[in-house]
Amino acid sequence: MTKINTGGERGNAMATPRQIEIFRFPARKPYAIVYEQQMERRRAIERGEAGNALIIVEHDPVITLGRNFQASSLLHSPAFLEKAGVAVVNADRGGDATYHGPGQLVAYPILNLNEWTPSIKWYLRMLEDVIIAVLARYELRGERLEGYTGVWVGGAKVAAIGIGLHNWVTFHGIALNVDPDMAHFGMIVPCGIPDKPVTTMRALLRSPPPLDTVQDVFIEEFLRIFDCAPA
């Protein structure tokens, strides 16, 4: 995992006291390894030993089962999925079954919301705002769908959000479908919503942007919308 600096403070007159360390994995990583790093950072923030962080990663294929998981959302047995090269893990986040894999931008903000607004609803809307802003950079109109969390384009879900919160410190996060293997989504009922399709930036654009470029854009929009600077 590489710590990056995307430009420092935004000028002396406009400097913000909120700072965030940004970490980017140069290669795909298993879900479990990144989860442990999230937990280490979250606990360090709670102890006052570390500051806010944003982890950007591309995962090996994995299906995560949130606290609201329904058995009907998993369309194959764990043994079948393991044989197909897709791990299955329980996740201490909200939501149902979600897929992560190559070609997907996954971001885990580890933030002390007391430095912003200690509100789950506010935080979810801010994450949606970041994704909507990223899509707008590619001339795509991201939307909210009443009653659901995440971001949609033309009635199809392009980004899922599932968060955890402990002592107002966030963990887990978002998954934006840039160019993933859509066959893997057929192994689950994504987010437990059977009547809503899933889409990708590849499907919405004539040609998909490189994942690392979308990661760059995501970091820029995250810093802007959360009004913070890289540490």
C-alpha positions as CSV (number, residue, x, y, z in Angstrom):
1,M,0.0,0.0,0.0
2,T,1.4,3.4,-1.0
3,K,0.7,6.7,0.7
4,I,0.2,9.4,-1.9
5,N,0.1,13.2,-1.7
6,T,-2.2,14.8,-4.3
7,G,-1.1,18.4,-4.0
8,G,-0.8,19.6,-0.4
9,E,-2.7,22.5,1.1
10,R,-5.1,24.5,-1.2
11,G,-3.2,27.8,-0.6
12,N,-2.5,29.5,2.7
13,A,-5.7,31.6,2.6
14,M,-7.9,28.6,2.0
15,A,-6.1,25.9,4.0
16,T,-8.4,23.6,5.9
17,P,-7.6,22.1,9.3
18,R,-9.0,18.8,8.2
19,Q,-6.5,16.5,6.7
20,I,-6.6,12.9,5.4
21,E,-3.9,10.4,4.6
22,I,-4.5,8.7,1.2
23,F,-3.4,5.1,0.6
24,R,-3.5,3.3,-2.7
25,F,-2.7,-0.3,-3.4
26,P,-0.6,-0.7,-6.5
27,A,-2.0,-4.2,-7.2
28,R,-5.2,-6.1,-6.4
29,K,-5.6,-7.2,-2.8
30,P,-7.7,-9.8,-1.0
31,Y,-10.6,-8.4,1.0
32,A,-9.5,-9.8,4.3
33,I,-6.1,-8.1,4.2
34,V,-7.6,-4.7,3.5
35,Y,-10.3,-5.2,6.2
36,E,-7.6,-5.8,8.8
37,Q,-5.9,-2.6,7.8
38,Q,-9.2,-0.7,8.0
39,M,-9.7,-2.0,11.6
40,E,-6.1,-1.1,12.7
41,R,-6.6,2.4,11.4
42,R,-10.1,2.8,12.9
43,R,-8.8,1.7,16.3
44,A,-5.8,4.0,16.1
45,I,-8.1,7.0,15.3
46,E,-10.4,6.1,18.2
47,R,-7.3,6.1,20.5
48,G,-6.2,9.5,19.1
49,E,-3.0,7.9,17.7
50,A,-3.8,8.5,14.0
51,G,-5.7,10.8,11.7
52,N,-8.3,10.3,9.0
53,A,-7.5,8.0,6.1
54,L,-8.8,7.1,2.7
55,I,-7.9,3.6,1.3
56,I,-8.3,3.0,-2.5
57,V,-8.1,-0.6,-3.7
58,E,-9.0,-3.1,-6.3
59,H,-10.0,-6.4,-4.8
60,D,-9.7,-10.0,-5.9
61,P,-13.2,-11.4,-6.6
62,V,-15.2,-11.6,-3.4
63,I,-18.8,-11.5,-2.3
64,T,-19.4,-9.8,1.1
65,L,-22.4,-10.4,3.2
66,G,-23.6,-7.5,5.2
67,R,-25.6,-7.4,8.5
68,N,-28.9,-7.5,6.5
69,F,-27.9,-10.5,4.4
70,Q,-30.7,-12.7,3.2
71,A,-29.9,-16.3,2.2
72,S,-31.9,-15.9,-1.0
73,S,-29.4,-13.2,-2.1
74,L,-26.6,-15.8,-2.6
75,L,-27.5,-17.8,-5.7
76,H,-24.8,-20.5,-5.3
77,S,-23.2,-22.3,-2.5
78,P,-20.0,-21.0,-0.9
79,A,-18.3,-24.2,-2.2
80,F,-19.4,-23.5,-5.7
81,L,-18.2,-19.9,-5.5
82,E,-14.9,-20.8,-4.0
83,K,-14.3,-23.3,-6.9
84,A,-15.1,-20.4,-9.3
85,G,-12.5,-18.3,-7.7
86,V,-14.8,-16.0,-5.7
87,A,-14.4,-15.7,-2.0
88,V,-17.4,-15.3,0.4
89,V,-17.0,-13.4,3.6
90,N,-19.2,-11.9,6.3
91,A,-18.9,-8.1,6.6
92,D,-19.8,-6.0,9.6
93,R,-21.4,-3.3,7.5
94,G,-25.0,-2.4,6.6
95,G,-26.7,-3.9,3.6
96,D,-27.0,-7.3,1.9
97,A,-24.8,-9.2,-0.5
98,T,-22.3,-7.2,-2.6
99,Y,-19.7,-8.1,-5.1
100,H,-16.2,-6.7,-5.3
101,G,-13.6,-7.6,-8.0
102,P,-11.2,-6.5,-10.7
103,G,-12.3,-3.5,-12.6
104,Q,-14.1,-2.0,-9.7
105,L,-13.0,1.1,-7.7
106,V,-13.4,0.4,-4.0
107,A,-12.8,3.1,-1.4
108,Y,-12.7,2.9,2.3
109,P,-12.8,6.2,4.1
110,I,-11.7,5.9,7.8
111,L,-13.0,9.2,9.1
112,N,-13.7,10.7,12.5
113,L,-17.1,12.2,11.8
114,N,-16.8,14.5,14.8
115,E,-14.5,16.6,12.6
116,W,-17.3,16.9,10.1
117,T,-21.0,16.1,11.0
118,P,-21.7,13.1,13.3
119,S,-24.7,11.9,11.3
120,I,-25.0,8.6,9.4
121,K,-27.5,10.1,6.9
122,W,-25.3,13.1,6.2
123,Y,-22.3,10.8,5.6
124,L,-24.2,8.6,3.2
125,R,-25.4,11.6,1.2
126,M,-21.8,12.9,1.1
127,L,-20.5,9.6,-0.3
128,E,-23.2,9.7,-2.9
129,D,-22.3,13.3,-3.8
130,V,-18.7,12.2,-4.4
131,I,-19.7,9.4,-6.8
132,I,-22.2,11.7,-8.6
133,A,-19.4,14.2,-9.1
134,V,-17.0,11.5,-10.4
135,L,-19.6,10.4,-12.9
136,A,-20.3,14.0,-14.0
137,R,-16.6,14.2,-15.0
138,Y,-17.4,11.6,-17.6
139,E,-20.7,13.3,-18.6
140,L,-22.8,10.7,-16.9
141,R,-25.8,11.7,-14.8
142,G,-25.6,9.9,-11.5
143,E,-28.8,9.9,-9.4
144,R,-30.2,8.8,-6.1
145,L,-33.2,6.5,-6.0
146,E,-35.6,7.1,-3.2
147,G,-35.6,4.4,-0.6
148,Y,-32.2,3.0,-1.6
149,T,-28.6,3.8,-0.9
150,G,-26.0,4.1,-3.7
151,V,-25.9,5.8,-7.1
152,W,-27.8,5.0,-10.2
153,V,-27.7,5.9,-13.9
154,G,-30.9,5.4,-15.9
155,G,-32.4,3.2,-13.2
156,A,-29.4,0.9,-13.0
157,K,-27.1,0.8,-10.0
158,V,-23.5,1.8,-10.8
159,A,-22.2,2.3,-7.3
160,A,-23.0,0.5,-4.0
161,I,-22.4,1.9,-0.5
162,G,-22.2,-0.1,2.7
163,I,-20.7,1.5,5.8
164,G,-19.8,0.7,9.3
165,L,-19.5,3.1,12.2
166,H,-17.9,2.8,15.6
167,N,-17.6,5.8,18.0
168,W,-18.4,8.0,15.0
169,V,-15.4,6.6,13.1
170,T,-16.3,5.2,9.7
171,F,-15.2,2.1,8.0
172,H,-16.2,0.1,4.9
173,G,-17.3,2.3,2.1
174,I,-18.2,2.4,-1.7
175,A,-17.7,0.3,-4.8
176,L,-18.0,2.0,-8.2
177,N,-18.4,-0.3,-11.2
178,V,-15.9,0.8,-13.8
179,D,-15.2,-2.3,-15.8
180,P,-15.9,-5.4,-13.7
181,D,-16.8,-9.0,-14.8
182,M,-20.6,-8.7,-15.0
183,A,-20.9,-12.5,-14.8
184,H,-19.9,-12.4,-11.2
185,F,-22.9,-10.2,-10.4
186,G,-25.1,-13.0,-11.6
187,M,-23.9,-15.1,-8.6
188,I,-25.9,-12.9,-6.2
189,V,-28.9,-10.7,-5.9
190,P,-26.9,-7.4,-5.7
191,C,-27.7,-5.6,-2.5
192,G,-30.7,-7.9,-2.1
193,I,-32.6,-5.9,-4.8
194,P,-34.0,-8.4,-7.3
195,D,-35.9,-5.9,-9.6
196,K,-33.1,-3.3,-10.2
197,P,-30.3,-3.9,-12.7
198,V,-26.6,-3.3,-12.2
199,T,-24.5,-1.3,-14.7
200,T,-20.9,-0.2,-15.2
201,M,-19.1,2.7,-16.7
202,R,-18.1,0.5,-19.5
203,A,-21.7,-0.1,-20.4
204,L,-22.5,3.6,-20.1
205,L,-19.6,4.9,-22.2
206,R,-18.3,4.1,-25.6
207,S,-15.0,3.0,-24.0
208,P,-14.3,2.6,-20.3
209,P,-11.8,4.9,-18.7
210,P,-8.7,3.3,-17.1
211,L,-9.4,2.4,-13.5
212,D,-6.4,4.3,-12.2
213,T,-7.6,7.4,-13.9
214,V,-11.1,7.0,-12.2
215,Q,-9.3,6.6,-8.9
216,D,-7.5,9.9,-9.5
217,V,-10.8,11.6,-10.2
218,F,-12.4,10.0,-7.1
219,I,-9.6,11.3,-4.8
220,E,-9.9,14.8,-6.2
221,E,-13.7,14.9,-5.8
222,F,-13.5,13.3,-2.3
223,L,-11.1,15.9,-1.1
224,R,-13.3,18.7,-2.6
225,I,-16.6,17.5,-1.3
226,F,-15.4,16.6,2.2
227,D,-13.4,19.8,2.3
228,C,-10.1,18.3,3.4
229,A,-6.5,18.3,2.2
230,P,-4.0,15.4,1.9
231,A,-1.9,14.9,5.0
